[in-house]
């Protein structure tokens, strides 16, 4: 049987679509937030859809930078959308995107692109309806159904191309969106269209623009639909509705999910469970938070649990709109010891690290809750810098806060930058000093190879010790101490007055051996030792 190839879909076109869609959501975000009256008038649908799509964009660009092929890049895109999904509409969007790229991934050479995309949209709609506990018409689901039905009809014409399919889908979405107030009483009463449906329409318009070069002519919306703001008062929340939004990622076998849905459904509303292949994103509005989390524990392993009290969310929004003052540091940590170090130095800490990198939304939340007028972000990881920059731009636009991202790519760079932070300095001067210190901090690490590979330092086998300098593999060996000291020698070859050693969860005396080595061979160099507790890297090190 012929292997899937993605048909004639080109990665460059997909990336272009994703970029245009994210930019379009950014431009429409405040408008969509203002439309948000269902299921809860918390004014964040546009932001959640933007952040979900941004997370997926970051992943596909990173995959392309790593020379990934189309199928690998689409898999990264799908996973990132699932992991980065926020809110009811964001979770549904992640399911739509995931099902869409899954069908593209099954496409074979010679399949017409029009057929691939029409079937992809149809499968995405079915997956979204299946993911929602109680589907409601007049929402993003209705808009998705109208778009996919139109796509399938257009693809039935053998002469149709993918551009024709998306143009038909986008036009049908705009028309369906205009009719959503007729289907949902809350929308009719507020005089608005559905916020999630509007977000989906923006994304489909982006696809039409990329493929045709035309900017769609929008169907007129109900009068005032773009101008009706969501009042940020607690009275806007229905007393009859659930009080909490519960979200978590869930590691669980696929056959455990039906029972999970059954357990969660009676607890509240807005139930959405999306994902597959062992990883799920769960969203539900409930009064009993404990029961919602216990249902996840019964099904598998819930993690990255997020609980939002709607009344507190509204109150927090009101607080954020008040005057902000002072300067705070937001730092991403890769282990419990590192989190303690950053916290003791006064930073707001976001837990991260390999395999658990923070989303743009998590960084944005930290900025918002800081209450500061000036915020400095230390991402401390190469792959987290982009998410930090998106969060910074969003915060500056929404919160009237000044934000600077220092592009620290290692935990030890973040520690060095934080050590010279001085709140009494002017903001620009403080950021300049911290940036310069981070830039002049040479960083290295040792880790254990998990698979066979070809590195910059030569081939490695599983279990080999790898020495890293400035993010590149520099040494391949068999002994932790030998590799670690070799890395230290190379880093000290350019001079240095201070060595910082951060021990990991599996250091097993390595840090002490390296400390003794430096004291013996480089007596003029000071050594600072910290317990970082990070996974995967028995030792992190820096030279200043």
C-alpha positions as CSV (number, residue, x, y, z in Angstrom):
1,X,0.0,0.0,0.0
2,X,1.3,3.5,-0.9
3,X,2.5,5.5,2.1
4,X,0.8,8.8,2.9
5,X,2.6,11.8,1.4
6,X,0.3,14.7,2.2
7,X,-0.8,14.7,-1.4
8,X,0.2,17.9,-3.2
9,X,0.0,20.1,-0.1
10,X,3.1,22.2,0.3
11,X,4.5,23.0,3.8
12,X,5.4,26.6,2.7
13,X,1.7,27.2,1.8
14,X,0.6,25.8,5.2
15,X,3.1,28.0,7.0
16,X,1.9,31.0,5.1
17,X,-1.7,30.3,6.0
18,X,-0.9,29.8,9.6
19,X,1.0,33.1,9.7
20,X,-1.9,35.0,8.1
21,X,-4.4,33.3,10.3
22,X,-2.6,34.3,13.5
23,X,-2.1,37.9,12.3
24,X,-5.8,38.1,11.4
25,X,-6.8,36.7,14.8
26,X,-4.5,39.2,16.5
27,X,-6.2,42.0,14.6
28,X,-9.7,40.8,15.4
29,X,-9.0,39.6,18.9
30,X,-10.5,42.5,20.8
31,X,-13.6,42.5,18.6
32,X,-14.1,38.8,19.2
33,X,-13.6,39.2,22.9
34,X,-16.3,41.8,22.9
35,X,-18.7,39.4,21.2
36,X,-18.2,36.8,23.9
37,X,-21.6,36.3,25.7
38,X,-21.9,32.5,25.4
39,X,-21.5,30.1,27.1
40,X,-20.0,32.5,29.7
41,X,-19.6,36.3,29.2
42,X,-16.0,36.4,30.3
43,X,-14.7,38.3,27.2
44,X,-11.7,36.1,26.3
45,X,-12.8,34.0,23.3
46,X,-10.7,36.0,20.8
47,X,-7.7,35.9,23.1
48,X,-8.0,32.2,23.6
49,X,-8.3,31.4,19.9
50,X,-5.4,33.7,19.1
51,X,-3.2,32.0,21.8
52,X,-4.2,28.5,20.6
53,X,-3.3,29.3,17.0
54,X,-0.1,31.1,18.1
55,X,1.1,28.0,19.9
56,X,0.5,25.9,16.8
57,X,2.3,28.4,14.6
58,X,5.4,28.3,16.8
59,X,5.5,24.6,16.5
60,X,5.2,24.4,12.8
61,X,7.9,27.1,12.3
62,X,10.2,25.3,14.7
63,X,9.6,22.0,12.8
64,X,10.4,23.8,9.5
65,X,13.6,25.2,11.0
66,X,14.6,21.7,11.9
67,X,14.2,20.6,8.3
68,X,11.1,18.5,9.1
69,X,9.0,17.2,6.2
70,X,5.3,18.0,5.8
71,X,4.0,15.1,7.8
72,X,6.3,15.7,10.8
73,X,5.6,19.4,10.8
74,X,1.8,18.8,10.7
75,X,2.2,16.4,13.6
76,X,4.0,19.1,15.6
77,X,1.3,21.6,14.6
78,X,-1.4,19.3,15.8
79,X,0.2,18.5,19.1
80,X,1.0,22.1,19.9
81,X,-2.6,23.2,19.2
82,X,-3.8,20.5,21.6
83,X,-1.2,21.5,24.3
84,X,-1.7,25.2,23.9
85,X,-5.6,25.2,23.7
86,X,-7.3,27.7,26.1
87,X,-10.9,28.1,26.9
88,X,-14.0,26.5,25.4
89,X,-13.4,27.9,21.9
90,X,-9.7,27.3,21.9
91,X,-10.2,23.6,22.8
92,X,-12.8,23.2,20.0
93,X,-10.4,25.0,17.6
94,X,-7.6,22.6,18.5
95,X,-9.8,19.7,17.6
96,X,-10.8,21.2,14.3
97,X,-7.2,21.9,13.5
98,X,-6.1,18.5,14.6
99,X,-8.6,16.6,12.5
100,X,-7.9,18.8,9.6
101,X,-4.2,18.1,9.5
102,X,-4.8,14.4,10.3
103,X,-6.7,14.0,7.0
104,X,-3.9,15.9,5.2
105,X,-1.5,13.5,6.7
106,X,-3.3,10.5,5.3
107,X,-3.4,12.0,1.8
108,X,-1.7,10.1,-1.0
109,X,0.1,11.1,-4.1
110,X,-2.2,12.0,-6.9
111,X,-5.3,12.9,-4.7
112,X,-6.8,16.2,-5.8
113,X,-6.1,18.9,-3.3
114,X,-9.7,20.0,-3.5
115,X,-10.9,16.6,-2.4
116,X,-8.3,16.4,0.4
117,X,-9.3,19.8,1.9
118,X,-13.0,19.2,1.6
119,X,-12.8,15.9,3.3
120,X,-10.5,17.4,5.9
121,X,-13.0,20.1,6.8
122,X,-15.8,17.5,6.9
123,X,-13.8,15.3,9.3
124,X,-12.8,18.3,11.4
125,X,-16.5,19.3,11.8
126,X,-17.5,15.7,12.8
127,X,-14.6,15.5,15.3
128,X,-15.6,18.9,16.9
129,X,-19.2,17.8,17.3
130,X,-18.1,14.5,18.8
131,X,-15.8,16.3,21.2
132,X,-18.5,18.5,22.7
133,X,-20.6,16.9,25.4
134,X,-23.8,18.7,24.4
135,X,-23.5,20.4,21.0
136,X,-25.4,23.7,20.7
137,X,-26.3,25.3,17.4
138,X,-25.6,29.0,16.8
139,X,-22.0,28.4,17.9
140,X,-18.6,27.7,16.3
141,X,-20.0,24.2,15.6
142,X,-22.7,25.6,13.3
143,X,-20.2,27.8,11.4
144,X,-17.9,24.8,11.0
145,X,-20.7,22.6,9.7
146,X,-21.8,25.2,7.1
147,X,-18.2,25.7,5.9
148,X,-17.5,22.0,5.5
149,X,-20.8,21.3,3.8
150,X,-20.1,24.1,1.3
151,X,-16.5,22.7,0.8
152,X,-17.8,19.2,0.0
153,X,-20.4,20.5,-2.5
154,X,-17.7,22.6,-4.2
155,X,-15.2,19.7,-4.4
156,X,-17.8,17.6,-6.1
157,X,-17.0,19.6,-9.3
158,X,-14.0,17.8,-10.8
159,X,-12.7,21.1,-12.0
160,X,-12.6,22.6,-8.5
161,X,-9.2,23.5,-7.0
162,X,-8.3,23.9,-3.3
163,X,-8.7,27.7,-3.6
164,X,-12.3,27.2,-4.8
165,X,-13.1,24.9,-1.9
166,X,-11.8,27.4,0.7
167,X,-13.5,30.3,-1.0
168,X,-16.8,28.4,-0.8
169,X,-16.2,27.4,2.8
170,X,-15.2,30.9,4.0
171,X,-18.3,32.4,2.3
172,X,-20.6,29.8,3.9
173,X,-19.0,30.5,7.2
174,X,-19.6,34.2,7.0
175,X,-23.3,33.6,6.1
176,X,-23.8,31.1,8.9
177,X,-22.2,33.4,11.3
178,X,-24.7,36.2,10.5
179,X,-27.5,33.8,11.3
180,X,-26.2,32.6,14.7
181,X,-28.3,35.2,16.7
182,X,-31.4,33.4,15.3
183,X,-30.3,30.1,16.8
184,X,-29.1,31.2,20.2
185,X,-31.2,33.4,22.6
186,X,-28.2,34.8,24.4
187,X,-26.8,36.1,21.1
188,X,-30.1,37.6,20.0
189,X,-30.6,39.4,23.3
190,X,-27.1,40.9,23.2
191,X,-27.3,41.8,19.5
192,X,-24.1,39.9,18.7
193,X,-23.0,37.0,16.6
194,X,-21.2,34.0,18.1
195,X,-17.6,34.8,19.2
196,X,-16.2,31.4,18.5
197,X,-17.9,31.3,15.1
198,X,-16.4,34.7,14.3
199,X,-13.0,33.5,15.2
200,X,-13.4,30.4,12.9
201,X,-14.6,32.7,10.1
202,X,-11.5,34.8,10.5
203,X,-9.3,31.7,10.1
204,X,-11.2,30.6,7.0
205,X,-10.9,34.1,5.5
206,X,-7.2,33.8,6.0
207,X,-7.1,30.6,4.1
208,X,-9.0,32.2,1.2
209,X,-6.7,35.1,1.2
210,X,-3.6,33.0,1.0
211,X,-4.9,30.8,-1.8
212,X,-6.6,33.4,-3.9
213,X,-4.9,36.6,-3.0
214,X,-8.3,38.2,-2.4
215,X,-9.6,39.7,0.8
216,X,-13.1,38.4,1.3
217,X,-16.1,40.7,1.3
218,X,-17.7,40.1,4.7
219,X,-21.4,39.4,5.1
220,X,-23.0,42.2,7.0
221,X,-23.4,41.3,10.7
222,X,-26.3,42.3,13.0
223,X,-26.3,46.0,13.9
224,X,-23.9,46.6,16.8
225,X,-22.3,43.2,16.6
226,X,-18.8,44.7,16.5
227,X,-19.3,47.4,19.0
228,X,-21.2,45.7,21.9
229,X,-18.6,45.4,24.7
230,X,-18.8,42.7,27.4
231,X,-19.5,44.4,30.7
232,X,-16.9,43.3,33.2
233,X,-19.1,43.1,36.2
234,X,-19.8,40.0,38.3
235,X,-23.5,40.4,37.6
236,X,-23.0,39.4,34.0
237,X,-22.4,35.8,35.1
238,X,-25.5,33.7,35.4
239,X,-26.2,32.6,39.0
240,X,-27.7,29.4,37.6
241,X,-24.5,28.5,35.7
242,X,-21.4,26.7,37.0
243,X,-18.9,28.7,38.9
244,X,-15.6,27.2,37.7
245,X,-13.8,26.4,34.5
246,X,-11.6,23.4,34.8
247,X,-9.0,22.4,32.2
248,X,-6.3,19.8,32.2
249,X,-4.2,17.7,30.0
250,X,-4.8,14.0,30.4
251,X,-2.5,11.1,29.7
252,X,-5.0,8.3,29.1
253,X,-5.8,5.4,26.9
254,X,-8.3,6.1,24.2
255,X,-10.8,3.6,25.5
256,X,-10.9,5.4,28.9
257,X,-12.3,8.6,27.4
258,X,-16.0,7.5,27.0
259,X,-16.2,6.8,30.7
260,X,-14.6,10.1,31.4
261,X,-17.2,11.9,29.3
262,X,-20.0,10.1,31.2
263,X,-18.5,11.1,34.5
264,X,-18.0,14.7,33.6
265,X,-21.3,15.3,31.8
266,X,-23.5,15.5,34.9
267,X,-21.1,17.8,36.7
268,X,-21.8,20.9,34.6
269,X,-21.8,22.1,31.0
270,X,-19.5,23.2,28.2
271,X,-17.8,19.8,28.3
272,X,-15.2,19.3,25.6
273,X,-12.7,16.5,25.4
274,X,-10.3,16.6,22.5
275,X,-7.1,14.7,21.5
276,X,-6.2,11.1,20.9
277,X,-3.3,8.7,20.9
278,X,-2.9,8.9,24.6
279,X,-3.0,12.6,25.1
280,X,-6.2,14.6,25.7
281,X,-7.2,18.2,26.6
282,X,-10.2,18.3,28.9
283,X,-12.5,21.4,29.4
284,X,-15.6,21.7,31.5
285,X,-17.6,24.2,33.5
286,X,-18.5,22.9,37.0
287,X,-19.3,23.7,40.6
288,X,-17.5,20.7,42.0
289,X,-13.8,21.2,40.9
290,X,-12.7,18.1,42.9
291,X,-15.1,15.8,41.2
292,X,-13.9,17.0,37.8
293,X,-10.3,16.4,38.6
294,X,-11.1,13.0,40.2
295,X,-12.8,11.9,37.0
296,X,-9.5,12.6,35.2
297,X,-7.5,10.7,37.8
298,X,-9.9,7.7,37.3
299,X,-9.3,7.9,33.5
300,X,-5.5,8.4,33.6
301,X,-3.0,11.0,34.6
302,X,-4.2,14.6,34.6
303,X,-1.5,17.4,34.6
304,X,-1.2,21.1,33.9
305,X,-4.5,21.5,35.8
306,X,-6.0,25.0,35.4
307,X,-9.0,26.1,37.5
308,X,-10.7,29.5,36.9
309,X,-13.3,30.9,39.2
310,X,-15.5,33.0,36.8
311,X,-16.3,35.7,39.4
312,X,-12.6,36.0,40.4
313,X,-11.7,36.1,36.7
314,X,-13.9,39.1,36.2
315,X,-12.6,40.7,39.4
316,X,-9.0,40.1,38.3
317,X,-9.8,41.8,35.0
318,X,-11.1,44.8,36.9
319,X,-7.9,44.8,39.0
320,X,-5.7,44.6,35.9
321,X,-7.5,47.6,34.5
322,X,-6.5,49.7,37.5
323,X,-3.2,51.5,37.8
324,X,-0.2,49.2,37.7
325,X,3.1,50.0,39.5
326,X,6.6,48.7,40.0
327,X,8.7,46.2,38.1
328,X,8.6,42.4,38.2
329,X,10.7,39.6,36.7
330,X,8.9,36.6,35.2
331,X,11.2,33.6,34.9
332,X,10.7,30.1,33.5
333,X,12.3,27.4,35.6
334,X,13.3,23.8,34.6
335,X,13.3,22.2,38.1
336,X,12.1,22.7,41.7
337,X,15.5,23.9,42.9
338,X,15.7,26.4,40.1
339,X,12.2,27.6,40.8
340,X,13.2,28.2,44.4
341,X,16.3,30.1,43.3
342,X,14.3,32.4,41.0
343,X,11.5,32.8,43.5
344,X,13.9,33.8,46.3
345,X,15.4,36.4,44.1
346,X,11.9,37.9,43.7
347,X,10.9,36.5,40.3
348,X,7.4,35.2,39.4
349,X,8.2,31.6,38.5
350,X,6.6,29.6,35.7
351,X,7.4,25.9,35.7
352,X,8.8,24.6,32.5
353,X,11.7,22.7,31.1
354,X,12.1,20.1,28.3
355,X,8.8,18.4,27.4
356,X,6.9,20.9,29.6
357,X,7.5,24.3,28.0
358,X,5.1,27.0,29.0
359,X,2.5,28.3,26.6
360,X,2.1,31.9,25.5
361,X,-1.0,32.0,27.6
362,X,0.8,30.9,30.8
363,X,3.4,33.7,30.3
364,X,0.7,36.2,29.6
365,X,-1.2,35.2,32.8
366,X,2.0,35.7,34.8
367,X,2.4,39.2,33.4
368,X,-1.2,40.1,34.0
369,X,-1.2,38.9,37.6
370,X,2.0,40.6,38.4
371,X,0.3,44.0,38.8
372,X,3.5,45.6,37.6
373,X,3.8,48.5,35.2
374,X,7.1,47.1,33.9
375,X,7.9,43.4,33.4
376,X,11.1,41.6,32.3
377,X,10.7,38.1,31.0
378,X,13.5,35.5,31.3
379,X,12.4,32.5,29.1
380,X,15.6,30.6,29.9
381,X,15.0,28.2,27.0
382,X,15.5,28.7,23.2
383,X,12.1,27.3,22.3
384,X,10.3,29.5,24.9
385,X,11.7,32.8,23.6
386,X,9.1,33.1,20.8
387,X,6.2,32.4,23.2
388,X,7.5,35.0,25.6
389,X,7.7,37.6,22.8
390,X,4.1,36.9,21.7
391,X,3.0,37.2,25.3
392,X,4.9,40.5,25.7
393,X,3.3,42.0,22.6
394,X,-0.2,41.0,23.8
395,X,0.4,42.3,27.3
396,X,1.6,45.7,26.0
397,X,-1.5,46.0,23.8
398,X,-4.0,44.9,26.3
399,X,-2.7,45.8,29.8
400,X,-0.8,49.1,29.3
401,X,2.3,47.4,30.7
402,X,5.9,47.8,29.4
403,X,7.4,44.4,28.8
404,X,10.9,43.4,27.7
405,X,12.0,39.9,26.8
406,X,15.7,39.0,27.5
407,X,16.4,36.1,25.1
408,X,18.0,33.8,27.7
409,X,18.4,30.4,26.2
410,X,19.6,28.6,29.3
411,X,18.7,28.5,33.0
412,X,22.1,29.6,34.0
413,X,21.8,32.7,31.8
414,X,18.6,33.6,33.6
415,X,20.3,33.2,37.0
416,X,23.1,35.5,35.8
417,X,20.7,38.1,34.5
418,X,18.6,38.1,37.6
419,X,21.7,38.5,39.8
420,X,22.3,42.0,38.3
421,X,18.7,43.1,38.3
422,X,18.3,46.4,40.1
423,X,14.7,47.8,40.4
424,X,16.1,51.3,41.3
425,X,17.6,51.6,37.9
426,X,15.6,53.0,35.0
427,X,13.8,50.3,33.0
428,X,15.9,50.6,29.9
429,X,19.2,50.6,31.9
430,X,18.1,47.6,33.9
431,X,17.1,45.6,30.8
432,X,20.4,46.6,29.1
433,X,22.5,45.4,32.1
434,X,20.6,42.1,32.4
435,X,20.8,41.5,28.7
436,X,24.5,42.2,28.5
437,X,25.2,39.9,31.5
438,X,23.2,37.1,30.0
439,X,24.9,37.5,26.6
440,X,28.3,37.3,28.2
441,X,27.5,34.2,30.2
442,X,28.9,31.1,28.4
443,X,26.7,28.1,29.2
444,X,27.1,24.4,28.9
445,X,25.5,21.1,30.2
446,X,25.8,17.4,30.2
447,X,23.0,15.0,29.3
448,X,22.5,11.3,28.3
449,X,21.7,10.3,24.8
450,X,18.3,8.7,24.4
451,X,18.7,7.4,20.9
452,X,21.2,6.8,18.2
453,X,22.1,10.0,16.3
454,X,24.7,12.0,14.4
455,X,25.8,15.1,16.4
456,X,28.1,18.0,15.8
457,X,30.6,16.0,17.9
458,X,30.2,12.8,16.0
459,X,27.8,9.7,16.3
460,X,26.3,8.7,19.6
461,X,24.5,5.7,20.9
462,X,21.8,5.4,23.6
463,X,23.4,5.8,27.0
464,X,26.4,7.9,25.8
465,X,27.2,11.1,27.7
466,X,26.8,14.2,25.6
467,X,28.5,17.5,26.4
468,X,26.8,20.7,25.3
469,X,28.2,24.2,24.8
470,X,25.9,27.1,23.8
471,X,23.2,24.7,22.7
472,X,25.4,22.6,20.4
473,X,26.8,19.1,21.1
474,X,30.5,19.4,21.6
475,X,31.7,16.2,23.3
476,X,30.5,12.5,23.1
477,X,31.8,10.2,25.8
478,X,31.0,7.4,28.2
479,X,31.9,9.0,31.6
480,X,29.9,11.8,33.1
481,X,32.8,13.4,35.0
482,X,35.2,13.2,32.1
483,X,32.7,14.8,29.7
484,X,31.7,17.5,32.3
485,X,35.3,18.5,33.0
486,X,36.1,18.6,29.3
487,X,33.2,21.0,28.8
488,X,34.4,23.1,31.7
489,X,37.9,23.2,30.2
490,X,36.7,24.4,26.9
491,X,34.5,27.1,28.4
492,X,37.3,28.3,30.7
493,X,39.6,28.4,27.7
494,X,38.3,31.9,26.9
495,X,38.9,33.1,30.4
496,X,36.5,33.5,33.3
497,X,36.2,34.5,37.0
498,X,33.1,32.6,38.1
499,X,31.8,29.1,37.4
500,X,28.2,28.3,38.3
501,X,27.2,24.6,38.6
502,X,23.6,23.6,38.9
503,X,23.0,20.0,39.8
504,X,20.2,18.0,38.3
505,X,17.9,15.3,39.6
506,X,20.5,12.6,38.6
507,X,23.7,14.3,39.4
508,X,24.9,11.6,41.8
509,X,28.0,13.5,43.1
510,X,28.9,14.9,39.7
511,X,28.6,18.5,40.9
512,X,31.1,18.0,43.8
513,X,33.6,16.3,41.5
514,X,33.4,19.3,39.1
515,X,33.7,21.8,41.9
516,X,36.9,20.0,43.1
517,X,38.2,19.9,39.6
518,X,37.9,23.7,39.1
519,X,39.4,24.3,42.6
520,X,42.4,22.1,41.7
521,X,43.0,23.3,38.1
522,X,41.7,26.9,38.2
523,X,42.4,28.1,41.7
524,X,41.7,31.8,40.7
525,X,38.1,31.0,39.6
526,X,35.3,31.2,42.1
527,X,32.6,28.4,42.0
528,X,29.0,28.7,43.0
529,X,26.9,25.5,43.4
530,X,23.2,25.2,43.3
531,X,20.7,22.3,43.5
532,X,18.5,22.8,40.5
533,X,16.6,19.5,40.5
534,X,16.1,19.6,36.7
535,X,15.4,16.5,34.6
536,X,17.4,15.2,31.7
537,X,20.5,17.3,32.5
538,X,22.6,16.0,35.4
539,X,24.6,19.2,35.3
540,X,24.1,22.7,34.0
541,X,27.1,25.1,34.1
542,X,28.2,28.6,33.1
543,X,31.3,30.7,33.0
544,X,31.3,34.5,33.6
